[in-house]
Amino acid sequence: MQHIHIVKKWFSEVFTKGDVHSLKEITHSDLIVHVPNHAFNGQEEFIADFMGWFRNVFVDDEWIIEDYFESGEKAVVRYTGHMTYKGGWLDIPSTDQRVKETGLMIIRFEEGRIQEIWCEMSDLHVLDQLRPLQAKGVNT
């Protein structure tokens, strides 16, 4: 498990604290991050288009690595995150709701740094916790 320290830093420094310096330290400049229906190409795009938005919309993060498997230059992580919603996502108002996200990541390393990430997360579950579907009369 030679890469576990990098993954722990991803969750503790990059996601919990929004530390851009740590992100640049543990990833390649041409990092690719795949999320449903989109890919971020390069550290700068990921920082500008995702990290800035995420750090404004969700605060007080707590991330737990539930499972970690590593084989060669790839790792699989099952994680859980708890965070407070501050508004700014799909015009959903905030009442400082505490929400839970779960997800899976496949991470590919090159030369000891993250080169590519594929992420599947529970966005629909987070939306359900914010209750916009029920407010519109949709049964979930």
ZATI-790335 format. One record per residue (C-alpha): residue number from 0; x, y, z. Coordinates in nm, 3 decimals, always signed. Last residue first. Layout:
<pts>
+-----+---------+---------+---------+
: num :      px :      py :      pz :
+-----+---------+---------+---------+
: NUM :       X :       Y :       Z :
...
+-----+---------+---------+---------+
</pts>
This chain:
<pts>
+-----+---------+---------+---------+
: num :      px :      py :      pz :
+-----+---------+---------+---------+
: 139 :  -3.853 :  +0.976 :  -0.371 :
: 138 :  -4.203 :  +1.109 :  -0.439 :
: 137 :  -4.203 :  +1.429 :  -0.641 :
: 136 :  -4.423 :  +1.705 :  -0.498 :
: 135 :  -4.190 :  +1.991 :  -0.580 :
: 134 :  -4.076 :  +2.026 :  -0.217 :
: 133 :  -4.015 :  +1.650 :  -0.216 :
: 132 :  -3.764 :  +1.683 :  -0.497 :
: 131 :  -3.585 :  +1.981 :  -0.340 :
: 130 :  -3.534 :  +1.800 :  -0.009 :
: 129 :  -3.168 :  +1.883 :  +0.074 :
: 128 :  -3.120 :  +1.521 :  +0.179 :
: 127 :  -3.261 :  +1.413 :  -0.157 :
: 126 :  -3.001 :  +1.626 :  -0.332 :
: 125 :  -2.725 :  +1.452 :  -0.135 :
: 124 :  -2.872 :  +1.113 :  -0.234 :
: 123 :  -2.880 :  +1.222 :  -0.598 :
: 122 :  -2.516 :  +1.332 :  -0.572 :
: 121 :  -2.404 :  +0.990 :  -0.443 :
: 120 :  -2.059 :  +0.980 :  -0.596 :
: 119 :  -1.882 :  +0.799 :  -0.877 :
: 118 :  -1.526 :  +0.920 :  -0.928 :
: 117 :  -1.263 :  +0.828 :  -1.186 :
: 116 :  -0.928 :  +0.983 :  -1.103 :
: 115 :  -0.616 :  +1.032 :  -1.316 :
: 114 :  -0.250 :  +1.123 :  -1.268 :
: 113 :  -0.211 :  +1.111 :  -0.890 :
: 112 :  +0.156 :  +1.117 :  -0.788 :
: 111 :  +0.418 :  +0.849 :  -0.714 :
: 110 :  +0.565 :  +0.834 :  -1.066 :
: 109 :  +0.223 :  +0.783 :  -1.219 :
: 108 :  -0.080 :  +0.697 :  -1.009 :
: 107 :  -0.427 :  +0.596 :  -1.122 :
: 106 :  -0.713 :  +0.650 :  -0.878 :
: 105 :  -1.046 :  +0.471 :  -0.888 :
: 104 :  -1.290 :  +0.649 :  -0.665 :
: 103 :  -1.611 :  +0.531 :  -0.503 :
: 102 :  -1.868 :  +0.743 :  -0.329 :
: 101 :  -2.074 :  +0.841 :  -0.031 :
: 100 :  -2.211 :  +1.181 :  +0.052 :
:  99 :  -2.377 :  +1.283 :  +0.378 :
:  98 :  -2.553 :  +1.612 :  +0.444 :
:  97 :  -2.575 :  +1.863 :  +0.731 :
:  96 :  -2.823 :  +2.133 :  +0.636 :
:  95 :  -2.713 :  +2.491 :  +0.702 :
:  94 :  -3.061 :  +2.619 :  +0.614 :
:  93 :  -2.950 :  +2.664 :  +0.258 :
:  92 :  -3.165 :  +2.741 :  -0.043 :
:  91 :  -3.146 :  +2.516 :  -0.348 :
:  90 :  -3.072 :  +2.730 :  -0.656 :
:  89 :  -2.911 :  +2.429 :  -0.831 :
:  88 :  -2.618 :  +2.435 :  -0.584 :
:  87 :  -2.523 :  +2.770 :  -0.431 :
:  86 :  -2.625 :  +2.719 :  -0.072 :
:  85 :  -2.425 :  +2.665 :  +0.249 :
:  84 :  -2.456 :  +2.285 :  +0.280 :
:  83 :  -2.272 :  +2.142 :  +0.581 :
:  82 :  -2.055 :  +1.835 :  +0.527 :
:  81 :  -2.028 :  +1.463 :  +0.598 :
:  80 :  -1.818 :  +1.252 :  +0.363 :
:  79 :  -1.803 :  +0.877 :  +0.317 :
:  78 :  -1.544 :  +0.695 :  +0.110 :
:  77 :  -1.484 :  +0.380 :  -0.090 :
:  76 :  -1.136 :  +0.400 :  -0.242 :
:  75 :  -0.987 :  +0.197 :  -0.527 :
:  74 :  -0.616 :  +0.223 :  -0.603 :
:  73 :  -0.416 :  +0.191 :  -0.923 :
:  72 :  -0.042 :  +0.187 :  -0.999 :
:  71 :  +0.018 :  -0.169 :  -0.885 :
:  70 :  -0.285 :  -0.297 :  -0.699 :
:  69 :  -0.433 :  -0.099 :  -0.414 :
:  68 :  -0.751 :  -0.144 :  -0.216 :
:  67 :  -0.894 :  +0.104 :  +0.033 :
:  66 :  -1.222 :  +0.081 :  +0.220 :
:  65 :  -1.413 :  +0.324 :  +0.442 :
:  64 :  -1.191 :  +0.629 :  +0.395 :
:  63 :  -1.370 :  +0.888 :  +0.607 :
:  62 :  -1.414 :  +1.253 :  +0.519 :
:  61 :  -1.537 :  +1.530 :  +0.752 :
:  60 :  -1.623 :  +1.858 :  +0.585 :
:  59 :  -1.716 :  +2.173 :  +0.776 :
:  58 :  -1.813 :  +2.352 :  +0.455 :
:  57 :  -2.004 :  +2.279 :  +0.133 :
:  56 :  -2.113 :  +2.531 :  -0.134 :
:  55 :  -1.817 :  +2.770 :  -0.117 :
:  54 :  -1.546 :  +2.501 :  -0.097 :
:  53 :  -1.718 :  +2.304 :  -0.376 :
:  52 :  -1.730 :  +2.598 :  -0.618 :
:  51 :  -1.365 :  +2.691 :  -0.574 :
:  50 :  -1.259 :  +2.326 :  -0.589 :
:  49 :  -1.453 :  +2.247 :  -0.905 :
:  48 :  -1.402 :  +2.494 :  -1.190 :
:  47 :  -1.092 :  +2.684 :  -1.081 :
:  46 :  -0.904 :  +2.406 :  -0.897 :
:  45 :  -1.000 :  +2.132 :  -1.144 :
:  44 :  -0.917 :  +2.358 :  -1.439 :
:  43 :  -0.580 :  +2.449 :  -1.287 :
:  42 :  -0.489 :  +2.091 :  -1.204 :
:  41 :  -0.547 :  +1.970 :  -1.557 :
:  40 :  -0.844 :  +1.843 :  -1.753 :
:  39 :  -1.168 :  +1.818 :  -1.555 :
:  38 :  -1.399 :  +1.553 :  -1.698 :
:  37 :  -1.778 :  +1.566 :  -1.712 :
:  36 :  -2.102 :  +1.365 :  -1.727 :
:  35 :  -2.044 :  +1.179 :  -1.398 :
:  34 :  -1.702 :  +1.273 :  -1.260 :
:  33 :  -1.368 :  +1.213 :  -1.431 :
:  32 :  -1.064 :  +1.394 :  -1.294 :
:  31 :  -0.763 :  +1.433 :  -1.524 :
:  30 :  -0.434 :  +1.564 :  -1.383 :
:  29 :  -0.210 :  +1.743 :  -1.635 :
:  28 :  -0.018 :  +1.922 :  -1.359 :
:  27 :  +0.044 :  +1.586 :  -1.190 :
:  26 :  -0.108 :  +1.535 :  -0.846 :
:  25 :  +0.023 :  +1.509 :  -0.488 :
:  24 :  +0.201 :  +1.846 :  -0.453 :
:  23 :  -0.044 :  +2.046 :  -0.663 :
:  22 :  -0.333 :  +1.926 :  -0.447 :
:  21 :  -0.134 :  +2.002 :  -0.132 :
:  20 :  -0.079 :  +2.361 :  -0.250 :
:  19 :  -0.451 :  +2.392 :  -0.334 :
:  18 :  -0.549 :  +2.319 :  +0.026 :
:  17 :  -0.931 :  +2.305 :  +0.028 :
:  16 :  -0.917 :  +2.209 :  +0.396 :
:  15 :  -1.132 :  +1.895 :  +0.402 :
:  14 :  -1.101 :  +1.816 :  +0.033 :
:  13 :  -0.735 :  +1.884 :  -0.043 :
:  12 :  -0.580 :  +1.834 :  +0.300 :
:  11 :  -0.760 :  +1.545 :  +0.468 :
:  10 :  -0.916 :  +1.371 :  +0.165 :
:   9 :  -0.631 :  +1.401 :  -0.084 :
:   8 :  -0.376 :  +1.366 :  +0.198 :
:   7 :  -0.524 :  +1.027 :  +0.288 :
:   6 :  -0.500 :  +0.928 :  -0.079 :
:   5 :  -0.133 :  +1.028 :  -0.091 :
:   4 :  -0.056 :  +0.837 :  +0.230 :
:   3 :  -0.230 :  +0.528 :  +0.088 :
:   2 :  +0.001 :  +0.520 :  -0.217 :
:   1 :  +0.255 :  +0.251 :  -0.117 :
:   0 :  +0.000 :  +0.000 :  +0.000 :
+-----+---------+---------+---------+
</pts>
